[in-house]
Amino acid sequence: MNTYTLIDNGKVVGTGLTPQEVSNITGVETKAVCQYSSRNYLCKGRYRIAKDGEIDRTRTSDFGMDLIREWDNDMMQAAEMLRTGKGRIAARKSGKKWIRYVEAKR
């Protein structure tokens, strides 16, 4: 995820801000933050947005690396089951929401 520096009339408001934080301060849409920074436009006639760098998402998540690796392994196994025809996509309802998952064919 990209990080940004927000400048208000020549004064630095913040550095290392996420697109959501810049959006909250300036009032522009999150997806427009990247466009303002890449084209060096003034936002609302006063804010200038400059790209700082990037945040490594795996290090900033609340999940540990073991859980991320386990989830990745499970997804690879599910994809392999679907690809080889040994599995199928099933669904069950949990409250008002449908949950889809891969199960082995019988």
N, C-alpha and C positions, 0 to 999 in steps of 0.2 A: 504494500500500500504506500502511495506517495505521501510525503509530508511537505508542508508549505510554510512560508514566511508571509505574514500578512502585514502590509505597510499602509498606514492611514495618513495621507497628506505628508509623506516623508518621514513619519515616525513609525518605528517598528512596534506593532501591536503584540505580535507573538511569533515564535519560531517553533518548528517541529509540530505544527498543527495538522490534524487529520482533515480530510475534506469535510467531514461532518462538523467539526469545530469551526472551520472557516465559514461554512454555511450558516451556522447558528449566529455567528458574529455579524456577517454581512447581509444575511437574508436572501442570498442567491441559492439556486438549487445546487445540490451536491455535485451532480454531473457537470455543471457549468464551471466549477472551480478549476478543473483541468484545462478547459478551453481558455479561461482568462489567463492562466499562468503560461500556457504555451504561446499565446499570441501577444502577451505583454500588454493587454488592454487594461484600462482603468475600469474598475467595477463600481457602478453607481456614482461615477464621477470623482471618487475619492480613494478607493481602496486599490492597491496594487498587490497582486498575488504572485509570489515567486516560488518555484519548486525548490525544496531543500534537498531531499533525498528520499530514501525508502525505508520502511519498517519491515523487518522480517516477521511475517505473520506467525510463524511457528514459535518464535520466542516470546511474543506478546500475548499469546493465547493463555487461557486459564487451564488448558489441558496439558498434561505432561507428555513428554516425547514418547513414553511407552504406550500411552493410550492412543496417540496419533498413529504410531506404527502398527498397533493392533487393529485399529479401524481400517487403515490402508490395506493390511493383509486380508481382513474380512471382505473388503470390497473387491480385491483381486480374485479371491476365491469365488465370490458371487458372480463376477463377470465370466470367469472360466466355466462355471456350471451352466450359465446361460449360453455361452458360445458353443460348448460341446453338446448341448441338448440334455444334460443331466439334471437341470434345474428349471424351475418356472417361476414367474412372478405371481405372488399371491397377495391378497388384500384382506384386511380385517378392519372392523370399525371400532374405534376407541372413543367413546363419547360421540361427538358430532364429526370427528375427523377420521378419514380413512388412512390407514397405515399400510404401505406397500413394502413387501420384502421378498427375498428369493428363498425358495424352499426346494429341497431335493424332490425329483419326480418319484412317484411310487411305482 
